Amino acid sequence: WELTTVNMVETDMAQKALVGVASWIESNRLHFSTSKGAVTFQPIFGAIKESDGYVAIIPHVFKQALVELGIPSADAVLTEWMRRDWLIYTPGRKQKQVKIDARPVWCVCISLAALYSVTEMVDGETASIQIPVQNTESLSQSQA
């Protein structure tokens, strides 16, 4: 019974973490580079690699986001996300090396499919969380 309870807690935490991280990415999307352009705001948190099917988050930024969400164990979350195929990673690691600002960086890479599938209850209705990709052209025009 104890092992089952521990697994249920980890599973619930993994789902909670994915919902929270999806929302966090959405609200911080201007700190992520995209194929459409450079980061709008500093510091850089990672990259949205839409054509490759994932969002890459710099590890210390990812851990801090989890702490802010009240989730203390990034390792437990990543292990469960790997089990569910929610991560894109290099075998033997829980990260993947990606280029951000033309430099190779090891990142936590979350599948866009997993992020797009996340739903949460909002006022009694199910609402999908979407990860919009910034359009730097429209941002430049709106800021002018």
N, C-alpha and C positions, 0 to 999 in steps of 0.2 A: 504494500500500500504506500509506503514512504517513497519508493522509487517512482511510482506512478504519479504521486502528488508533485514531486520535484520536476518530473517531465512536463506535467501540466502547467506548472508555474513558469518554466522556461519557455514553453510553447506560447502561453499567454503573453509573456514578456516580449517574445519575438514579434508577435502580431502588434502589440502596443508600440514597440519600438519602430516597426515599419510605418505604422500610421503617423506616429510623431515625426519621424525623419522625413516622410513624404511632405508633411505640412511644413516642416522646417525648411526643406529645400524650396518649396513653393514661395515661402515668405522671404527667402534669402536669394532668390534666383539671380539677382543682379550682381551677386558675388561669384557667379560661376561663368567660366568662359563657355562659348558654344562654337559650333562650326560657322555661325553667322557673324562672329566678331569677338572682340576682346571683352574682358570683364569691365562692367560699368563702374562698380564700386570696389574699393580696396578694403580689407585684405581679400585675397583670392581664397575661396573655400574649396574650389575644385572645378570640374568641367562637366557639362551636359553633352554627352557623346551620342546624340540622337541617332546618327547613322550606324553606330556600333551597338546601340540598344542598351546603354547604361548611363548612370550618373556616377562620376568619380568624385569622391570626397577625400580631401587630405586627412590622414588618420587622426592627428591631434584635434582637428576641427570636428571630426566625426565623434570622437570620444567626448569632447566638450558638449556637443549637441545632445548626446545621450544623458550626460550628467544633468543638463538643464531640463531634460524631459523626466528626470527622476529615475533613470535606469543606470545603475552603478557598474554593471559588468558588460563592457563592449565585447569581450571575448566570448561570453556565453551567448550573446545575441548573434554574433558573427557565426559561431558554430551552428546554431539553429538555422540561420539564414542559408548557410552552405547546404545543410541537410535538405532544405526546401527548394534548393536551386534558385534562390533569390540573389545570389552573389555571382559575379563574374570574377574569377580569380586564377592565379597561377598555381598549378599543382604544388602542394607542400606549403603554401602560404594562404592567408586569408585576404590577400591583396593582389592587385594587378598593377603593373607598371604602365603608366600612360604619360602622354606629353601634355603638359600644361604650360602655356606661354613658351613653347618650343623647348622645354626642359623635361627630361624623364623624371617622374615622381611616382613612388609607390602609393596607391590609393585604395580605399574601400570602394568597390565598384558594385553598385546596386542595379539589378536588372530593371529596365524601364517597364517591362511587362509586369513585374512584381509591384512596382510603384503605381502603375496605372490600375492594377486590380484592387488596390486598397480601397476599402469603403469604410465609412464611419457614420454613425447616426447623428443627424443634425435635425433638431426639432422633430424627432420621431420619424424622420425619413432617411433613407439611405442615400448618401451623396458620394460620388466618386471623387477622389482627389486626383487632380491632373497636375502634371509638371510642365507648365508652359515654358517654351524656349523663347528667350528674349530675342527681339528683333532690333538690332542696334540701329538700323536705318530709321525706324519709326521713333526710337528713343532720341536720336540726334535731332530729328525734325521737331519733336515735341518740346525739347529743351531749348531750341533756338528762339 
